[in-house]
């Protein structure tokens, strides 16, 4: 059952809870600094599909594990730079593509296998970019609004 809770410091959580009183299921949390996460929670952590918007309008939509970007997703920075690909423990790690704010992918193209912000090897990774886009789309559909609509039917 969805419930809303306002924390003493001002953060607001709307969503499902576990029997142990932890955020668990579909939910949305808005922090006092303007950061907002909407998606799945497991034992109090961002997990599964979700989207995180930072106060500067940087957005990540994709897979999370233990509160970190983990799996496939799309990271769109406030200046228009975008990374589509795999993340591990909060950082780009694995196949991906960088697109800059001007729409270019660099010269030479910034596509291949990343370790953090470093492109380790250049190669076509189209199937992984598509997987990141699918994860993004699933994350954007995992919302409190959609969960409420489903509960009504």
GIDA-V68996 format. One record per backbone hydrogen bond with DSSP energy under -1.0 kcal/mol. CO is the residue of the C=O (numbers start at 1). NH is the residue of the N-H. If there is no record, write none. Layout:
# GIDA-V68996
CO_NH + CO_NH
This chain:
# GIDA-V68996
3_15 + 5_13 + 7_10 + 11_7 + 12_30 + 13_5 + 14_28 + 15_3 + 16_24 + 18_21 + 22_18 + 23_44 + 25_41 + 26_16 + 27_39 + 28_14 + 29_37 + 30_12 + 31_34 + 35_31 + 36_53 + 37_29 + 38_51 + 39_27 + 40_47 + 41_25 + 42_45 + 45_42 + 46_67 + 48_64 + 49_40 + 50_62 + 51_38 + 52_60 + 53_36 + 54_57 + 58_54 + 59_76 + 60_52 + 61_74 + 62_50 + 63_70 + 64_48 + 65_68 + 68_65 + 69_90 + 71_87 + 72_63 + 73_85 + 74_61 + 75_83 + 76_59 + 77_80 + 81_77 + 82_99 + 83_75 + 84_97 + 85_73 + 86_93 + 87_71 + 88_91 + 91_88 + 92_116 + 94_114 + 95_86 + 96_112 + 97_84 + 99_82 + 100_103 + 104_100 + 105_110 + 109_111 + 110_98 + 111_123 + 112_96 + 113_120 + 113_121 + 114_94 + 115_118 + 118_115 + 121_113 + 125_129 + 126_130 + 127_131 + 128_132 + 129_133 + 130_134 + 131_135 + 132_136 + 133_137 + 134_138 + 135_139 + 136_140 + 137_141 + 141_143 + 143_147 + 144_148 + 145_149 + 146_150 + 147_151 + 148_152
